[in-house]
Amino acid sequence: MIRKIFFAICILTLQSQISSSQGCSDAGFCTVGTLSPMNPLDSSFQHSARITFSYGAGEQSTRHIHIIPELKLGLIRNNEVQIKIPYIYVDGDLGTNSGVGDLSLSTSQVLHSAERSSFSATVGFKIPTGSTNKSLNNLSLAMPYQTGLGTFDLILGASYWYRNWRLSVGYQTILDDSNINSYLNSNGRTESERSYFNSNMLKRGDDALLRVERNFEWKNLNLSIGLLSIYRLQKDEIINATGLSEALKGSDGLTLNLTAGIDYELSDKSALGLLFGSPLIVRDVRSDGLTRAYVVSFSYQYRFAKQKN
């Protein structure tokens, strides 16, 4: 019965249609370490492996498919090291692009653990292993088509659990910027080629994160619903068509996402997961290519190496 409910919700979620706006998935910020949804550190097993398949509808009806292998290693008690790197496929009216995305590496430590509460912290890095200036037909593709963001980022986060509630805060700051995208819509020859946000030599601002989430547990099924807010602290900057640096008005400010998730425990070692996100409030200008109408992710997790008492 539970399996039928799980897969029925999967089908209903995939059929949802939300108006175009800003998502979180590509930056990777909101799925690193303890900032991930429904992700208390599991002390029963030392390690886990996860494979995630993600689909998103993006800017100008671009289609985004991500395959994300992830490994968590519990080398020290109450600590996890997370490594993940996506393979990205993008298709849209300008063409298609695919390749390896940006690598995420983090460590999360439980600092407090009690029967009804816990507190953990994360330090991580986003490493620019993806590309930012793929071109087709002698035109640099806009950022929604690129597989990377071109920045080396420091990620800091903390998460507090109390009973079935969770509060998470995070900060992502750019340590080094190597984005060499050269898309300017004024260079476009067709209406489609001129329809994306300018991103020539894009310099992205820092982000702050706040997540509030409520879990509901029933036997092997864990449901969650929450709000995820991401605030762009500075305006993004580009080099405009005249060769001058330009701060993009409307590129800073709040993005607010509604999130919902399901975890179904197949056994003490394995679980299925479904995560859905849709935006409620968006920034006006989104040159980093993270626009999504909705994002749906399906995952399989396997835990191994039982902890010794």
C-alpha positions as CSV (number, residue, x, y, z in Angstrom):
1,M,0.0,0.0,0.0
2,I,2.8,2.4,0.9
3,R,4.6,1.7,-2.3
4,K,1.4,2.5,-4.3
5,I,1.0,5.8,-2.4
6,F,4.7,6.7,-3.1
7,F,4.5,6.1,-6.8
8,A,1.1,7.8,-7.1
9,I,2.6,11.0,-5.6
10,C,5.6,10.7,-8.0
11,I,3.2,10.7,-11.0
12,L,1.2,13.6,-9.6
13,T,4.3,15.6,-9.0
14,L,5.7,15.0,-12.4
15,Q,2.4,16.3,-13.9
16,S,2.5,19.6,-12.0
17,Q,2.9,22.8,-14.0
18,I,4.3,25.9,-12.4
19,S,4.8,29.3,-14.0
20,S,8.4,30.1,-15.0
21,S,10.6,31.5,-12.2
22,Q,13.8,30.9,-10.2
23,G,15.0,27.6,-8.8
24,C,17.9,26.5,-6.7
25,S,19.2,23.3,-8.2
26,D,22.1,24.4,-10.4
27,A,24.0,26.4,-7.8
28,G,24.2,23.3,-5.6
29,F,24.1,25.5,-2.5
30,C,20.9,24.1,-1.0
31,T,21.9,20.4,-1.4
32,V,25.4,20.5,0.2
33,G,25.9,18.7,3.5
34,T,23.5,19.5,6.3
35,L,21.7,22.1,4.1
36,S,20.2,19.3,2.1
37,P,16.5,18.7,2.6
38,M,15.5,15.8,4.9
39,N,19.2,15.0,5.7
40,P,20.0,14.5,9.3
41,L,23.4,12.7,9.7
42,D,22.7,9.0,10.0
43,S,24.7,7.5,12.8
44,S,23.7,3.9,12.1
45,F,25.9,3.5,9.0
46,Q,29.3,5.0,8.2
47,H,28.9,5.5,4.5
48,S,26.2,6.0,1.9
49,A,26.0,6.3,-1.9
50,R,23.2,8.0,-3.8
51,I,22.3,8.5,-7.4
52,T,19.9,11.3,-8.3
53,F,18.0,12.0,-11.5
54,S,16.7,15.6,-11.8
55,Y,14.5,17.2,-14.4
56,G,13.8,21.0,-14.6
57,A,12.0,23.3,-17.0
58,G,14.1,26.4,-17.4
59,E,14.5,29.8,-19.1
60,Q,12.8,30.1,-22.4
61,S,11.5,26.5,-22.1
62,T,15.0,25.0,-21.9
63,R,15.0,21.4,-20.5
64,H,17.6,20.4,-17.9
65,I,18.4,16.8,-17.0
66,H,21.0,16.2,-14.2
67,I,22.4,12.8,-13.2
68,I,24.2,13.3,-9.9
69,P,26.3,10.5,-8.2
70,E,27.0,11.3,-4.6
71,L,29.1,9.7,-1.9
72,K,29.1,10.3,1.8
73,L,31.9,8.9,3.9
74,G,31.7,8.7,7.7
75,L,35.4,8.6,8.4
76,I,35.0,10.1,11.9
77,R,32.1,9.5,14.2
78,N,29.3,12.1,13.8
79,N,31.0,13.4,10.8
80,E,30.3,13.0,7.1
81,V,32.3,14.0,4.0
82,Q,30.2,14.5,0.9
83,I,31.4,14.4,-2.6
84,K,29.1,14.9,-5.6
85,I,29.4,16.0,-9.2
86,P,26.6,16.2,-11.8
87,Y,26.4,15.2,-15.4
88,I,24.2,17.8,-17.1
89,Y,22.2,17.8,-20.4
90,V,20.5,20.9,-21.6
91,D,18.2,21.3,-24.6
92,G,16.5,24.4,-25.9
93,D,15.8,26.6,-28.9
94,L,19.5,27.6,-29.2
95,G,20.7,24.0,-29.3
96,T,21.9,21.3,-26.9
97,N,24.9,21.0,-24.6
98,S,26.0,18.4,-22.1
99,G,29.0,17.7,-19.9
100,V,30.3,17.4,-16.4
101,G,29.1,20.1,-14.0
102,D,30.7,21.7,-10.9
103,L,32.1,19.5,-8.2
104,S,30.9,19.9,-4.6
105,L,33.0,18.8,-1.6
106,S,31.9,19.3,2.0
107,T,32.2,18.0,5.5
108,S,29.4,18.1,8.1
109,Q,29.8,17.6,11.9
110,V,27.2,16.9,14.5
111,L,27.9,19.3,17.4
112,H,25.0,18.4,19.6
113,S,22.7,15.3,19.7
114,A,19.8,14.5,22.0
115,E,16.6,12.5,21.9
116,R,14.5,15.4,20.5
117,S,17.1,17.8,19.0
118,S,20.4,18.0,17.1
119,F,22.7,20.6,15.8
120,S,25.2,20.2,12.9
121,A,27.4,22.4,10.8
122,T,28.8,22.2,7.3
123,V,31.9,23.6,5.6
124,G,32.2,23.0,1.8
125,F,33.5,24.1,-1.5
126,K,32.1,24.4,-5.0
127,I,34.8,23.7,-7.6
128,P,34.4,25.0,-11.2
129,T,34.8,21.8,-13.1
130,G,32.0,22.6,-15.5
131,S,32.2,24.9,-18.6
132,T,30.9,28.4,-18.9
133,N,31.5,29.4,-22.6
134,K,30.2,26.6,-24.8
135,S,29.2,28.0,-28.2
136,L,27.2,26.9,-31.2
137,N,26.9,28.4,-34.7
138,N,29.6,31.0,-33.7
139,L,27.4,32.3,-30.9
140,S,28.3,31.9,-27.2
141,L,25.4,30.1,-25.5
142,A,23.6,31.9,-22.7
143,M,24.2,30.7,-19.1
144,P,21.2,28.4,-19.0
145,Y,23.0,26.1,-21.5
146,Q,26.3,26.0,-19.7
147,T,27.3,23.1,-17.4
148,G,29.1,25.2,-14.8
149,L,29.0,28.6,-13.0
150,G,32.7,29.4,-13.3
151,T,33.3,30.2,-9.6
152,F,35.2,28.7,-6.7
153,D,32.9,29.0,-3.8
154,L,33.1,28.6,0.0
155,I,29.9,27.3,1.6
156,L,29.1,27.6,5.3
157,G,26.0,26.1,6.8
158,A,24.3,25.1,10.1
159,S,21.1,23.1,10.8
160,Y,19.1,22.7,14.0
161,W,16.5,19.9,14.4
162,Y,13.8,19.9,17.1
163,R,11.4,17.0,17.0
164,N,10.0,17.2,13.4
165,W,11.1,20.7,12.6
166,R,14.3,21.9,11.1
167,L,15.9,25.3,10.6
168,S,18.9,25.7,8.4
169,V,21.0,28.8,7.5
170,G,23.8,29.0,5.0
171,Y,26.2,31.4,3.2
172,Q,27.9,30.9,-0.2
173,T,30.7,33.3,-1.1
174,I,32.8,33.5,-4.2
175,L,36.5,33.1,-3.6
176,D,37.6,33.1,-7.2
177,D,35.7,33.9,-10.4
178,S,36.7,32.3,-13.7
179,N,33.4,32.7,-15.6
180,I,34.3,33.4,-19.2
181,N,30.8,33.3,-20.7
182,S,30.5,35.9,-23.6
183,Y,26.8,35.9,-24.4
184,L,25.3,39.3,-25.3
185,N,21.8,39.2,-26.7
186,S,22.6,42.1,-29.0
187,N,24.8,39.7,-30.9
188,G,21.8,37.4,-31.7
189,R,20.7,37.0,-35.2
190,T,17.2,35.6,-34.4
191,E,14.5,36.4,-31.9
192,S,15.5,33.2,-30.0
193,E,19.1,34.2,-29.9
194,R,18.2,37.6,-28.4
195,S,15.8,36.3,-25.7
196,Y,18.2,35.5,-22.9
197,F,19.7,37.6,-20.1
198,N,23.1,39.1,-20.9
199,S,26.0,37.2,-19.1
200,N,29.2,38.4,-20.8
201,M,32.0,37.9,-18.2
202,L,29.4,37.4,-15.5
203,K,30.4,38.0,-11.9
204,R,27.8,36.5,-9.6
205,G,26.9,37.9,-6.2
206,D,27.1,36.0,-2.9
207,D,24.0,34.2,-1.5
208,A,22.5,33.7,2.0
209,L,20.1,30.8,2.6
210,L,17.3,30.1,5.1
211,R,15.3,26.9,5.1
212,V,12.4,26.0,7.4
213,E,11.0,22.5,7.1
214,R,8.5,20.2,8.8
215,N,8.7,16.4,8.6
216,F,5.9,13.9,8.9
217,E,6.8,10.3,9.6
218,W,4.6,7.2,9.1
219,K,6.1,3.7,9.2
220,N,8.7,3.6,6.4
221,L,7.5,6.8,4.8
222,N,8.9,10.3,5.6
223,L,7.2,13.4,4.1
224,S,8.4,16.9,4.3
225,I,7.3,20.4,3.3
226,G,9.1,23.6,3.7
227,L,10.2,27.1,2.5
228,L,13.6,27.7,1.1
229,S,14.7,31.3,0.7
230,I,17.9,32.4,-1.0
231,Y,18.9,36.1,-0.9
232,R,21.4,37.4,-3.5
233,L,23.4,39.9,-1.5
234,Q,25.1,41.9,-4.3
235,K,24.0,42.7,-7.8
236,D,25.5,40.5,-10.5
237,E,27.9,42.3,-12.9
238,I,28.7,41.8,-16.6
239,I,30.8,43.5,-19.3
240,N,28.2,45.2,-21.5
241,A,28.2,45.7,-25.3
242,T,30.2,48.9,-24.9
243,G,33.0,47.1,-23.0
244,L,32.1,48.7,-19.6
245,S,31.3,46.9,-16.3
246,E,27.6,47.1,-15.6
247,A,25.8,46.1,-12.3
248,L,22.5,44.4,-13.3
249,K,19.6,46.1,-11.7
250,G,17.1,43.6,-10.3
251,S,19.7,40.8,-10.0
252,D,20.0,41.0,-6.2
253,G,17.3,40.2,-3.7
254,L,15.0,37.4,-2.6
255,T,14.1,34.1,-4.1
256,L,11.5,32.1,-2.2
257,N,10.9,28.4,-3.0
258,L,8.2,26.0,-1.8
259,T,9.7,22.5,-1.4
260,A,8.2,19.1,-0.8
261,G,9.9,15.7,-0.4
262,I,9.2,12.1,0.2
263,D,11.6,9.4,1.5
264,Y,10.5,5.7,1.4
265,E,12.7,3.3,3.4
266,L,13.0,0.0,1.4
267,S,15.2,-1.5,4.1
268,D,17.6,-0.3,6.8
269,K,20.2,0.1,4.1
270,S,18.3,1.5,1.1
271,A,15.7,4.2,0.4
272,L,13.9,6.0,-2.5
273,G,13.5,9.8,-2.5
274,L,11.5,12.3,-4.4
275,L,12.0,16.1,-4.1
276,F,10.0,18.8,-5.8
277,G,10.5,22.6,-5.8
278,S,8.7,25.5,-7.2
279,P,9.4,29.3,-6.7
280,L,7.0,31.7,-5.1
281,I,9.1,34.9,-5.2
282,V,11.8,35.6,-7.8
283,R,14.5,38.1,-8.7
284,D,13.8,40.1,-11.9
285,V,17.2,39.5,-13.5
286,R,18.8,36.0,-13.5
287,S,21.8,36.0,-15.7
288,D,23.3,33.0,-13.9
289,G,20.9,30.6,-15.8
290,L,19.2,29.2,-12.7
291,T,15.7,29.9,-13.9
292,R,13.3,27.0,-13.4
293,A,9.6,26.6,-13.7
294,Y,9.9,23.5,-11.5
295,V,12.4,20.9,-10.5
296,V,11.7,17.3,-9.8
297,S,14.4,14.9,-8.4
298,F,14.2,11.2,-7.9
299,S,17.0,9.4,-6.0
300,Y,18.1,6.0,-4.7
301,Q,20.3,5.8,-1.7
302,Y,22.3,2.8,-0.3
303,R,23.9,2.9,3.1
304,F,26.7,0.6,4.1
305,A,29.3,-0.2,6.8
306,K,27.4,-0.5,10.1
307,Q,28.8,1.8,12.8
308,K,30.5,0.0,15.7
309,N,29.3,0.8,19.2
